[in-house]
Amino acid sequence: MRVAIIGAGIVGVTSAYELAASGHAVTVFERRGSAAAESSFANAGLVSPGYVAPWATPDMPGQVLRHLFSKHTPLRMKAPFGPSSLGWMWQWWRACAAQNQRSQRVRLHRLAHYSKDRLQLLTRLLDLDYERSEGSLVLLRTAEDLAMAEPKLNALKELGVRFELLDKAGALTVEPGLDAGAEIHAGVRLAHDEVGNCRQFALLLREKAERLGARFCFHTTVQAIEPGARPGVTRVYSPLEESTWRSADAVRDDPPTDVLPFEPETETFDAVMVCAGADAAALLVPLGLRLPIAPVYGYSVTAPLRHLDAHPDVGPRAVVIDERYKVAISRFGSRLRVAGGAELGGSLTRHHRASLETLYKVMDDWFPGAAHMSQAQTWKGINPMLPDGPPVLGESGIPGVWLNLGHGSSGWALACGSARILADMLSRQVPAIDTEGLGVNRFLRRT
């Protein structure tokens, strides 16, 4: 089959590889100049099936209210809120009150576990050399933090996730670079987790996909999908390099109309797979499908580590997670990355100082002086979130249009499994895991 993929983030690239490996003729359309240039660019890199969980839980509304007026908080609400954002919040609140949270967690864990296995298999079979380390350590500052984490630990036990509860001495043994004077009540060690450079993996896998015949069209904005007996994709090429008219973080701006001297072109495919993140909603609404997918913004700060020759244990060995503030501190070779925060509302182009200050605080609490912060690079990206938690995978109900969307902050952790599932579905093969509850039917609302 001739298959078009819209979006070359980690979800689009893994989909391109799996489809090409299954014998399909694949064309990927991406508005930026390279793969993994937006949401996949500088994320935390955490691959932890046990900590992939839905936002929609009974205690989340209370947590949101408690954090509204805190200086350092894992979640912030930023105006303006458009009608779609308000509608998303209403559906999220309803999902929090629903009785299927455990089912959603089980579905997510099943997908995340399968995805991690697939990621490791591809890494081994294709000999992909990217920055990665094994194991994660969740840090709990106080006895109260441990008590609040008990429901999560019980859920891990129910899911069969192996972990080890450590005291402060045990945590320092696992991560000797931690500040010995830091406030550590306990640590949760998940030895089978890993952290990896998502963008490096995506760029390497893109090359493997191209060797299988996949074609990547960059600087290409898909304007519309035209369904029919054989769906068509309308696309626009920008004759200028994006860097000449678009700033690095203003990724949602449209190119100037005076540099588009030709009409859009249309190409016909047997199937179209939408992997366009939060922007997918605009492509699907004209087709009569409204998905409640919203951008939730996250931040990261990346800086080179200090004194590696004299002190090889500086910084984390793999990844450390601050449970109170939901911030991850990851090791990528000779660099440290601290990532986290969640902003509802606002825009991608505005970096809020308070969100970045929380990242700096967490880094200084656990690894003070470990990195050259004068050389730090900050980043803000979009997590495309659905209100109930799991992504939407499979047929859209529109002839020839397939969906691989809504992975939220877990895109890297879920991408490889989601891509293999979609490749199996499109090839009319039975996926390796149960996909019940991951389809579009739970949101089916026609315009």
C-alpha beads as a LAMMPS data file, in Angstrom:
LAMMPS data file: protein, C-alpha beads

447 atoms
446 bonds

1 atom types
1 bond types

-500.0 500.0 xlo xhi
-500.0 500.0 ylo yhi
-500.0 500.0 zlo zhi

Masses

1 110.0

Atoms # bond

1 1 1 0.000 0.000 0.000
2 1 1 0.985 3.629 -0.525
3 1 1 0.780 5.262 2.898
4 1 1 1.169 8.924 3.837
5 1 1 2.243 9.824 7.378
6 1 1 1.600 13.327 8.663
7 1 1 4.234 14.318 11.214
8 1 1 7.866 13.246 11.722
9 1 1 8.094 13.325 15.491
10 1 1 9.010 10.151 17.342
11 1 1 5.534 8.719 16.676
12 1 1 5.688 9.494 12.953
13 1 1 9.245 8.226 12.502
14 1 1 8.618 4.942 14.301
15 1 1 5.425 4.516 12.268
16 1 1 7.370 5.153 9.055
17 1 1 9.940 2.519 9.930
18 1 1 7.407 -0.138 10.957
19 1 1 5.264 0.426 7.858
20 1 1 8.269 0.362 5.545
21 1 1 9.525 -2.793 7.258
22 1 1 6.105 -4.329 6.591
23 1 1 6.501 -3.685 2.864
24 1 1 4.458 -0.496 2.431
25 1 1 5.498 2.495 0.318
26 1 1 5.740 5.303 2.865
27 1 1 5.847 9.084 2.437
28 1 1 6.228 11.282 5.541
29 1 1 5.191 14.942 5.482
30 1 1 6.774 17.222 8.099
31 1 1 6.471 20.995 8.353
32 1 1 9.845 21.429 10.078
33 1 1 13.263 20.914 8.530
34 1 1 14.138 17.644 10.277
35 1 1 12.666 14.759 12.222
36 1 1 11.922 15.086 15.948
37 1 1 12.138 18.885 15.821
38 1 1 9.191 19.714 18.085
39 1 1 7.726 17.628 20.934
40 1 1 10.453 14.982 20.550
41 1 1 13.330 17.462 20.524
42 1 1 14.424 17.807 24.183
43 1 1 12.143 15.732 26.385
44 1 1 13.170 13.866 29.544
45 1 1 13.789 10.617 27.661
46 1 1 12.213 8.439 30.348
47 1 1 11.026 4.962 29.346
48 1 1 9.218 3.684 32.436
49 1 1 6.120 1.514 31.918
50 1 1 5.307 1.652 35.619
51 1 1 5.152 5.444 35.651
52 1 1 3.095 5.820 32.480
53 1 1 -0.274 6.653 34.006
54 1 1 -3.396 8.645 33.069
55 1 1 -3.923 12.123 34.419
56 1 1 -7.598 11.368 34.941
57 1 1 -7.631 10.004 38.497
58 1 1 -9.997 10.809 41.392
59 1 1 -7.338 12.740 43.322
60 1 1 -6.133 14.896 40.412
61 1 1 -8.708 17.734 40.685
62 1 1 -7.755 18.171 44.337
63 1 1 -4.067 18.204 43.447
64 1 1 -4.662 20.840 40.786
65 1 1 -6.465 23.073 43.309
66 1 1 -3.711 22.625 45.896
67 1 1 -1.039 23.625 43.402
68 1 1 -2.798 26.663 41.935
69 1 1 -1.141 29.164 44.271
70 1 1 2.135 27.363 44.979
71 1 1 5.433 28.910 43.904
72 1 1 6.871 25.564 42.845
73 1 1 4.340 23.226 41.373
74 1 1 4.155 20.416 38.785
75 1 1 1.062 21.939 37.154
76 1 1 0.208 25.483 36.158
77 1 1 -2.846 27.050 34.541
78 1 1 -2.119 29.876 32.131
79 1 1 -4.532 32.176 30.336
80 1 1 -5.802 32.534 27.713
81 1 1 -8.075 29.513 27.624
82 1 1 -9.853 29.007 24.331
83 1 1 -13.155 27.137 23.950
84 1 1 -11.291 23.937 23.038
85 1 1 -9.170 24.141 26.201
86 1 1 -12.216 24.676 28.385
87 1 1 -14.002 21.789 26.688
88 1 1 -10.962 19.574 27.225
89 1 1 -10.860 20.462 30.945
90 1 1 -14.531 19.573 31.302
91 1 1 -13.994 16.181 29.680
92 1 1 -10.906 15.590 31.820
93 1 1 -12.862 16.400 34.996
94 1 1 -15.562 13.936 33.968
95 1 1 -12.923 11.291 33.237
96 1 1 -11.500 11.818 36.745
97 1 1 -14.892 10.983 38.205
98 1 1 -15.415 7.930 36.025
99 1 1 -15.064 4.391 37.309
100 1 1 -12.553 3.142 34.737
101 1 1 -9.275 4.638 35.976
102 1 1 -7.828 1.234 36.790
103 1 1 -8.730 -0.033 33.309
104 1 1 -7.038 2.969 31.715
105 1 1 -3.890 2.433 33.774
106 1 1 -3.827 -1.255 32.773
107 1 1 -4.213 -0.328 29.084
108 1 1 -1.425 2.225 29.289
109 1 1 0.894 -0.113 31.146
110 1 1 0.267 -2.908 28.627
111 1 1 1.107 -0.575 25.748
112 1 1 4.125 0.933 27.534
113 1 1 5.569 -2.464 28.414
114 1 1 5.148 -3.694 24.837
115 1 1 6.627 -0.442 23.523
116 1 1 9.707 -0.749 25.731
117 1 1 10.254 -4.308 24.502
118 1 1 9.902 -3.123 20.904
119 1 1 12.291 -0.207 21.506
120 1 1 14.925 -2.544 22.930
121 1 1 14.439 -5.008 20.076
122 1 1 14.888 -2.308 17.410
123 1 1 17.912 -0.895 19.227
124 1 1 19.544 -4.314 19.258
125 1 1 18.568 -5.549 15.782
126 1 1 19.402 -2.291 14.021
127 1 1 22.494 -1.598 16.143
128 1 1 21.286 1.905 17.025
129 1 1 23.923 3.816 18.991
130 1 1 22.295 6.636 20.934
131 1 1 22.690 8.041 24.441
132 1 1 20.912 5.718 26.865
133 1 1 21.222 4.350 30.406
134 1 1 19.301 1.794 32.450
135 1 1 17.396 2.239 35.691
136 1 1 15.462 5.047 37.349
137 1 1 15.272 6.343 40.913
138 1 1 12.185 8.121 42.251
139 1 1 13.028 10.368 45.205
140 1 1 10.617 11.102 48.056
141 1 1 11.525 14.044 50.249
142 1 1 9.435 13.359 53.349
143 1 1 7.340 10.708 55.068
144 1 1 4.283 12.581 53.819
145 1 1 5.524 12.266 50.235
146 1 1 5.957 8.524 50.748
147 1 1 2.426 8.236 52.144
148 1 1 1.050 10.113 49.124
149 1 1 2.976 7.779 46.819
150 1 1 1.543 4.621 48.404
151 1 1 -1.369 4.331 45.907
152 1 1 1.133 4.452 43.026
153 1 1 3.325 1.816 44.655
154 1 1 0.303 -0.395 45.210
155 1 1 -0.643 0.056 41.564
156 1 1 2.879 -0.992 40.541
157 1 1 2.491 -4.164 42.630
158 1 1 -0.861 -4.927 40.997
159 1 1 0.684 -4.493 37.552
160 1 1 3.570 -6.782 38.415
161 1 1 6.184 -4.022 38.131
162 1 1 9.281 -4.873 40.127
163 1 1 10.708 -2.098 42.302
164 1 1 12.805 -1.667 45.413
165 1 1 12.020 0.746 48.247
166 1 1 15.272 2.277 49.518
167 1 1 16.296 4.431 52.456
168 1 1 18.567 7.444 52.016
169 1 1 21.747 5.363 52.146
170 1 1 20.379 3.027 49.496
171 1 1 19.425 5.948 47.256
172 1 1 22.928 7.399 47.535
173 1 1 24.402 4.016 46.626
174 1 1 22.305 3.857 43.451
175 1 1 23.037 7.503 42.567
176 1 1 26.302 8.535 44.266
177 1 1 26.233 11.918 42.570
178 1 1 23.276 13.018 44.718
179 1 1 23.925 15.690 47.314
180 1 1 24.553 13.771 50.569
181 1 1 22.951 16.612 52.506
182 1 1 19.738 16.588 50.483
183 1 1 16.351 15.894 52.048
184 1 1 15.791 12.245 51.106
185 1 1 13.272 10.198 53.067
186 1 1 13.088 7.290 50.629
187 1 1 13.766 6.240 47.068
188 1 1 11.985 3.883 44.689
189 1 1 14.378 2.028 42.429
190 1 1 13.045 0.686 39.111
191 1 1 16.024 -1.167 37.734
192 1 1 14.336 -2.180 34.465
193 1 1 13.474 1.357 33.374
194 1 1 15.717 3.287 31.044
195 1 1 16.426 6.778 29.801
196 1 1 17.382 7.528 26.225
197 1 1 17.889 10.429 23.853
198 1 1 14.602 10.446 21.951
199 1 1 15.769 12.761 19.177
200 1 1 18.957 10.805 18.507
201 1 1 16.944 7.593 18.261
202 1 1 14.454 9.238 15.883
203 1 1 17.193 10.513 13.567
204 1 1 18.855 7.101 13.449
205 1 1 15.564 5.308 12.824
206 1 1 14.679 7.771 10.068
207 1 1 17.848 6.682 8.239
208 1 1 16.854 3.033 8.623
209 1 1 13.366 3.810 7.297
210 1 1 14.827 5.601 4.269
211 1 1 16.978 2.580 3.507
212 1 1 13.749 0.588 3.365
213 1 1 12.329 3.068 0.845
214 1 1 10.493 5.564 3.070
215 1 1 10.466 9.111 1.708
216 1 1 10.584 12.149 4.034
217 1 1 9.280 15.497 2.764
218 1 1 10.447 18.279 5.089
219 1 1 9.377 21.942 5.070
220 1 1 6.004 20.604 3.967
221 1 1 2.757 21.609 5.621
222 1 1 -0.237 19.367 5.047
223 1 1 -3.262 21.618 4.660
224 1 1 -6.016 19.053 4.262
225 1 1 -6.922 15.402 3.958
226 1 1 -9.379 14.548 1.213
227 1 1 -11.044 11.215 2.007
228 1 1 -12.703 9.105 -0.599
229 1 1 -12.357 5.706 -2.144
230 1 1 -8.632 6.457 -2.022
231 1 1 -7.718 9.276 0.389
232 1 1 -5.704 12.201 -0.892
233 1 1 -3.312 14.502 0.916
234 1 1 -3.077 18.146 -0.070
235 1 1 0.306 19.592 0.718
236 1 1 2.107 22.919 0.457
237 1 1 5.824 23.327 -0.080
238 1 1 7.557 26.372 1.371
239 1 1 10.230 27.644 -1.052
240 1 1 12.213 29.224 1.806
241 1 1 14.059 27.464 4.589
242 1 1 11.899 27.703 7.698
243 1 1 14.763 29.305 9.625
244 1 1 14.450 32.389 7.432
245 1 1 10.954 33.179 8.569
246 1 1 10.221 31.192 11.697
247 1 1 11.896 31.446 15.086
248 1 1 12.916 28.226 16.782
249 1 1 10.082 28.221 19.294
250 1 1 7.345 29.884 17.228
251 1 1 6.514 26.630 15.551
252 1 1 2.823 27.265 15.104
253 1 1 3.124 30.347 12.910
254 1 1 2.165 30.115 9.246
255 1 1 4.692 31.059 6.569
256 1 1 4.204 34.463 4.936
257 1 1 1.750 34.245 2.070
258 1 1 3.964 36.325 -0.203
259 1 1 6.565 33.526 -0.410
260 1 1 4.179 30.858 -1.671
261 1 1 4.161 31.417 -5.438
262 1 1 2.380 28.238 -6.448
263 1 1 -0.832 26.378 -5.794
264 1 1 -1.073 23.436 -3.362
265 1 1 -0.385 20.022 -4.845
266 1 1 -2.443 16.889 -4.218
267 1 1 -1.122 13.359 -4.041
268 1 1 -3.228 10.233 -3.650
269 1 1 -2.503 7.430 -1.211
270 1 1 -4.173 4.196 -0.187
271 1 1 -4.059 5.276 3.469
272 1 1 -3.167 8.321 5.527
273 1 1 -1.807 8.004 9.068
274 1 1 -2.154 11.129 11.202
275 1 1 0.715 11.502 13.697
276 1 1 0.545 15.280 13.934
277 1 1 0.119 15.609 17.704
278 1 1 -2.081 18.414 18.958
279 1 1 -2.356 19.903 15.468
280 1 1 -4.201 16.834 14.238
281 1 1 -7.511 18.215 15.481
282 1 1 -7.510 20.952 12.833
283 1 1 -6.984 18.374 10.072
284 1 1 -9.747 16.094 11.361
285 1 1 -12.523 18.631 12.051
286 1 1 -13.213 19.258 8.325
287 1 1 -13.669 15.496 7.989
288 1 1 -16.373 15.526 10.656
289 1 1 -14.290 14.135 13.514
290 1 1 -13.684 16.115 16.679
291 1 1 -11.012 14.746 18.991
292 1 1 -10.537 16.401 22.405
293 1 1 -6.783 16.680 22.053
294 1 1 -5.123 19.622 23.759
295 1 1 -1.574 20.980 23.989
296 1 1 -0.070 20.682 27.470
297 1 1 3.284 22.444 27.565
298 1 1 6.419 21.103 29.236
299 1 1 9.925 22.471 29.745
300 1 1 13.482 21.233 29.843
301 1 1 16.911 22.695 30.579
302 1 1 20.029 20.987 29.197
303 1 1 23.586 21.828 30.259
304 1 1 27.061 20.220 30.113
305 1 1 28.243 18.471 33.283
306 1 1 31.213 19.822 35.254
307 1 1 34.526 18.150 36.132
308 1 1 33.755 14.764 34.593
309 1 1 37.426 13.771 34.459
310 1 1 38.016 14.424 38.158
311 1 1 34.580 13.385 39.378
312 1 1 32.982 10.738 37.105
313 1 1 29.962 10.407 39.430
314 1 1 28.911 14.021 38.984
315 1 1 25.215 14.235 38.085
316 1 1 22.879 11.240 37.699
317 1 1 24.029 7.875 36.371
318 1 1 20.702 7.417 34.574
319 1 1 17.556 9.312 35.592
320 1 1 16.291 10.670 38.916
321 1 1 12.631 11.648 39.331
322 1 1 11.440 14.133 41.939
323 1 1 8.033 12.765 42.911
324 1 1 6.785 15.944 44.569
325 1 1 7.400 18.233 41.606
326 1 1 7.186 15.593 38.831
327 1 1 10.579 16.600 37.441
328 1 1 13.085 14.209 35.849
329 1 1 16.860 14.764 35.848
330 1 1 18.428 12.690 33.081
331 1 1 21.980 11.894 32.012
332 1 1 22.765 12.112 28.301
333 1 1 26.456 11.400 27.882
334 1 1 28.284 14.449 29.241
335 1 1 25.094 16.499 29.596
336 1 1 22.425 16.827 32.244
337 1 1 18.804 17.503 31.364
338 1 1 16.134 18.516 33.849
339 1 1 12.617 18.286 32.444
340 1 1 9.088 18.586 33.737
341 1 1 6.266 20.946 34.435
342 1 1 2.857 20.956 32.828
343 1 1 1.094 24.097 31.623
344 1 1 -2.543 24.124 30.625
345 1 1 -3.390 27.124 28.496
346 1 1 -0.997 29.819 27.373
347 1 1 1.138 29.438 24.265
348 1 1 4.257 27.731 23.004
349 1 1 6.090 30.986 22.318
350 1 1 6.048 32.332 25.877
351 1 1 8.422 30.800 28.440
352 1 1 7.187 31.387 31.987
353 1 1 9.939 32.122 34.487
354 1 1 8.168 30.329 37.352
355 1 1 8.116 27.034 35.456
356 1 1 11.823 27.256 34.698
357 1 1 12.631 28.261 38.281
358 1 1 11.026 25.032 39.509
359 1 1 13.350 23.050 37.232
360 1 1 16.378 24.956 38.519
361 1 1 15.272 24.430 42.114
362 1 1 14.893 20.661 41.709
363 1 1 18.259 20.402 39.976
364 1 1 19.936 22.423 42.725
365 1 1 18.250 20.354 45.444
366 1 1 19.634 17.053 44.147
367 1 1 22.761 17.890 42.101
368 1 1 23.978 21.375 43.141
369 1 1 26.769 22.722 40.966
370 1 1 26.801 19.638 38.734
371 1 1 26.334 21.468 35.426
372 1 1 27.579 24.581 33.642
373 1 1 24.335 26.534 33.852
374 1 1 25.867 29.500 32.008
375 1 1 25.769 27.227 28.940
376 1 1 22.265 25.881 29.553
377 1 1 19.726 25.617 26.745
378 1 1 16.032 25.928 27.588
379 1 1 13.206 24.346 25.629
380 1 1 9.429 24.338 25.709
381 1 1 7.427 21.693 23.904
382 1 1 3.911 20.382 23.430
383 1 1 2.503 17.215 24.954
384 1 1 -0.627 16.324 22.929
385 1 1 -3.011 15.122 25.636
386 1 1 -6.359 13.358 25.535
387 1 1 -8.542 13.854 28.623
388 1 1 -8.755 10.210 29.722
389 1 1 -5.102 9.223 29.304
390 1 1 -4.425 6.591 26.601
391 1 1 -3.660 7.528 22.991
392 1 1 -5.967 6.861 20.057
393 1 1 -4.685 4.085 17.820
394 1 1 -6.283 2.612 14.714
395 1 1 -8.919 3.477 12.145
396 1 1 -10.631 6.831 12.458
397 1 1 -13.994 5.818 11.004
398 1 1 -13.124 7.942 7.965
399 1 1 -12.246 5.756 4.948
400 1 1 -8.493 5.346 4.652
401 1 1 -7.604 7.632 7.559
402 1 1 -5.711 6.124 10.513
403 1 1 -4.796 7.702 13.855
404 1 1 -1.694 7.469 16.029
405 1 1 -2.325 10.368 18.387
406 1 1 -2.589 11.687 21.921
407 1 1 0.385 10.087 23.660
408 1 1 0.777 13.083 25.966
409 1 1 4.045 13.305 27.873
410 1 1 4.676 9.589 27.217
411 1 1 5.213 9.759 23.455
412 1 1 8.759 8.406 23.683
413 1 1 7.682 5.624 26.054
414 1 1 4.732 4.576 23.842
415 1 1 5.929 5.304 20.304
416 1 1 7.572 2.027 19.275
417 1 1 4.674 -0.120 20.458
418 1 1 2.053 2.182 18.960
419 1 1 3.853 2.173 15.603
420 1 1 4.042 -1.623 15.469
421 1 1 0.356 -1.914 16.379
422 1 1 -0.624 0.486 13.588
423 1 1 1.567 -1.319 11.083
424 1 1 -0.084 -4.625 12.020
425 1 1 -3.576 -3.146 11.824
426 1 1 -2.972 -1.517 8.461
427 1 1 -1.510 -4.780 7.152
428 1 1 -4.615 -6.599 8.459
429 1 1 -2.542 -8.538 10.967
430 1 1 -3.548 -9.142 14.597
431 1 1 -1.481 -6.883 16.918
432 1 1 0.714 -8.570 19.503
433 1 1 -1.227 -7.052 22.437
434 1 1 -4.859 -6.369 23.230
435 1 1 -5.829 -2.912 21.927
436 1 1 -9.239 -2.765 23.608
437 1 1 -9.992 0.759 24.818
438 1 1 -7.396 2.433 22.592
439 1 1 -9.672 3.176 19.645
440 1 1 -11.410 6.351 18.561
441 1 1 -14.866 5.061 19.529
442 1 1 -14.530 6.414 23.049
443 1 1 -14.454 9.940 21.579
444 1 1 -16.662 9.443 18.538
445 1 1 -18.399 12.733 18.022
446 1 1 -19.266 13.759 14.519
447 1 1 -19.676 17.385 13.475

Bonds

1 1 1 2
2 1 2 3
3 1 3 4
4 1 4 5
5 1 5 6
6 1 6 7
7 1 7 8
8 1 8 9
9 1 9 10
10 1 10 11
11 1 11 12
12 1 12 13
13 1 13 14
14 1 14 15
15 1 15 16
16 1 16 17
17 1 17 18
18 1 18 19
19 1 19 20
20 1 20 21
21 1 21 22
22 1 22 23
23 1 23 24
24 1 24 25
25 1 25 26
26 1 26 27
27 1 27 28
28 1 28 29
29 1 29 30
30 1 30 31
31 1 31 32
32 1 32 33
33 1 33 34
34 1 34 35
35 1 35 36
36 1 36 37
37 1 37 38
38 1 38 39
39 1 39 40
40 1 40 41
41 1 41 42
42 1 42 43
43 1 43 44
44 1 44 45
45 1 45 46
46 1 46 47
47 1 47 48
48 1 48 49
49 1 49 50
50 1 50 51
51 1 51 52
52 1 52 53
53 1 53 54
54 1 54 55
55 1 55 56
56 1 56 57
57 1 57 58
58 1 58 59
59 1 59 60
60 1 60 61
61 1 61 62
62 1 62 63
63 1 63 64
64 1 64 65
65 1 65 66
66 1 66 67
67 1 67 68
68 1 68 69
69 1 69 70
70 1 70 71
71 1 71 72
72 1 72 73
73 1 73 74
74 1 74 75
75 1 75 76
76 1 76 77
77 1 77 78
78 1 78 79
79 1 79 80
80 1 80 81
81 1 81 82
82 1 82 83
83 1 83 84
84 1 84 85
85 1 85 86
86 1 86 87
87 1 87 88
88 1 88 89
89 1 89 90
90 1 90 91
91 1 91 92
92 1 92 93
93 1 93 94
94 1 94 95
95 1 95 96
96 1 96 97
97 1 97 98
98 1 98 99
99 1 99 100
100 1 100 101
101 1 101 102
102 1 102 103
103 1 103 104
104 1 104 105
105 1 105 106
106 1 106 107
107 1 107 108
108 1 108 109
109 1 109 110
110 1 110 111
111 1 111 112
112 1 112 113
113 1 113 114
114 1 114 115
115 1 115 116
116 1 116 117
117 1 117 118
118 1 118 119
119 1 119 120
120 1 120 121
121 1 121 122
122 1 122 123
123 1 123 124
124 1 124 125
125 1 125 126
126 1 126 127
127 1 127 128
128 1 128 129
129 1 129 130
130 1 130 131
131 1 131 132
132 1 132 133
133 1 133 134
134 1 134 135
135 1 135 136
136 1 136 137
137 1 137 138
138 1 138 139
139 1 139 140
140 1 140 141
141 1 141 142
142 1 142 143
143 1 143 144
144 1 144 145
145 1 145 146
146 1 146 147
147 1 147 148
148 1 148 149
149 1 149 150
150 1 150 151
151 1 151 152
152 1 152 153
153 1 153 154
154 1 154 155
155 1 155 156
156 1 156 157
157 1 157 158
158 1 158 159
159 1 159 160
160 1 160 161
161 1 161 162
162 1 162 163
163 1 163 164
164 1 164 165
165 1 165 166
166 1 166 167
167 1 167 168
168 1 168 169
169 1 169 170
170 1 170 171
171 1 171 172
172 1 172 173
173 1 173 174
174 1 174 175
175 1 175 176
176 1 176 177
177 1 177 178
178 1 178 179
179 1 179 180
180 1 180 181
181 1 181 182
182 1 182 183
183 1 183 184
184 1 184 185
185 1 185 186
186 1 186 187
187 1 187 188
188 1 188 189
189 1 189 190
190 1 190 191
191 1 191 192
192 1 192 193
193 1 193 194
194 1 194 195
195 1 195 196
196 1 196 197
197 1 197 198
198 1 198 199
199 1 199 200
200 1 200 201
201 1 201 202
202 1 202 203
203 1 203 204
204 1 204 205
205 1 205 206
206 1 206 207
207 1 207 208
208 1 208 209
209 1 209 210
210 1 210 211
211 1 211 212
212 1 212 213
213 1 213 214
214 1 214 215
215 1 215 216
216 1 216 217
217 1 217 218
218 1 218 219
219 1 219 220
220 1 220 221
221 1 221 222
222 1 222 223
223 1 223 224
224 1 224 225
225 1 225 226
226 1 226 227
227 1 227 228
228 1 228 229
229 1 229 230
230 1 230 231
231 1 231 232
232 1 232 233
233 1 233 234
234 1 234 235
235 1 235 236
236 1 236 237
237 1 237 238
238 1 238 239
239 1 239 240
240 1 240 241
241 1 241 242
242 1 242 243
243 1 243 244
244 1 244 245
245 1 245 246
246 1 246 247
247 1 247 248
248 1 248 249
249 1 249 250
250 1 250 251
251 1 251 252
252 1 252 253
253 1 253 254
254 1 254 255
255 1 255 256
256 1 256 257
257 1 257 258
258 1 258 259
259 1 259 260
260 1 260 261
261 1 261 262
262 1 262 263
263 1 263 264
264 1 264 265
265 1 265 266
266 1 266 267
267 1 267 268
268 1 268 269
269 1 269 270
270 1 270 271
271 1 271 272
272 1 272 273
273 1 273 274
274 1 274 275
275 1 275 276
276 1 276 277
277 1 277 278
278 1 278 279
279 1 279 280
280 1 280 281
281 1 281 282
282 1 282 283
283 1 283 284
284 1 284 285
285 1 285 286
286 1 286 287
287 1 287 288
288 1 288 289
289 1 289 290
290 1 290 291
291 1 291 292
292 1 292 293
293 1 293 294
294 1 294 295
295 1 295 296
296 1 296 297
297 1 297 298
298 1 298 299
299 1 299 300
300 1 300 301
301 1 301 302
302 1 302 303
303 1 303 304
304 1 304 305
305 1 305 306
306 1 306 307
307 1 307 308
308 1 308 309
309 1 309 310
310 1 310 311
311 1 311 312
312 1 312 313
313 1 313 314
314 1 314 315
315 1 315 316
316 1 316 317
317 1 317 318
318 1 318 319
319 1 319 320
320 1 320 321
321 1 321 322
322 1 322 323
323 1 323 324
324 1 324 325
325 1 325 326
326 1 326 327
327 1 327 328
328 1 328 329
329 1 329 330
330 1 330 331
331 1 331 332
332 1 332 333
333 1 333 334
334 1 334 335
335 1 335 336
336 1 336 337
337 1 337 338
338 1 338 339
339 1 339 340
340 1 340 341
341 1 341 342
342 1 342 343
343 1 343 344
344 1 344 345
345 1 345 346
346 1 346 347
347 1 347 348
348 1 348 349
349 1 349 350
350 1 350 351
351 1 351 352
352 1 352 353
353 1 353 354
354 1 354 355
355 1 355 356
356 1 356 357
357 1 357 358
358 1 358 359
359 1 359 360
360 1 360 361
361 1 361 362
362 1 362 363
363 1 363 364
364 1 364 365
365 1 365 366
366 1 366 367
367 1 367 368
368 1 368 369
369 1 369 370
370 1 370 371
371 1 371 372
372 1 372 373
373 1 373 374
374 1 374 375
375 1 375 376
376 1 376 377
377 1 377 378
378 1 378 379
379 1 379 380
380 1 380 381
381 1 381 382
382 1 382 383
383 1 383 384
384 1 384 385
385 1 385 386
386 1 386 387
387 1 387 388
388 1 388 389
389 1 389 390
390 1 390 391
391 1 391 392
392 1 392 393
393 1 393 394
394 1 394 395
395 1 395 396
396 1 396 397
397 1 397 398
398 1 398 399
399 1 399 400
400 1 400 401
401 1 401 402
402 1 402 403
403 1 403 404
404 1 404 405
405 1 405 406
406 1 406 407
407 1 407 408
408 1 408 409
409 1 409 410
410 1 410 411
411 1 411 412
412 1 412 413
413 1 413 414
414 1 414 415
415 1 415 416
416 1 416 417
417 1 417 418
418 1 418 419
419 1 419 420
420 1 420 421
421 1 421 422
422 1 422 423
423 1 423 424
424 1 424 425
425 1 425 426
426 1 426 427
427 1 427 428
428 1 428 429
429 1 429 430
430 1 430 431
431 1 431 432
432 1 432 433
433 1 433 434
434 1 434 435
435 1 435 436
436 1 436 437
437 1 437 438
438 1 438 439
439 1 439 440
440 1 440 441
441 1 441 442
442 1 442 443
443 1 443 444
444 1 444 445
445 1 445 446
446 1 446 447
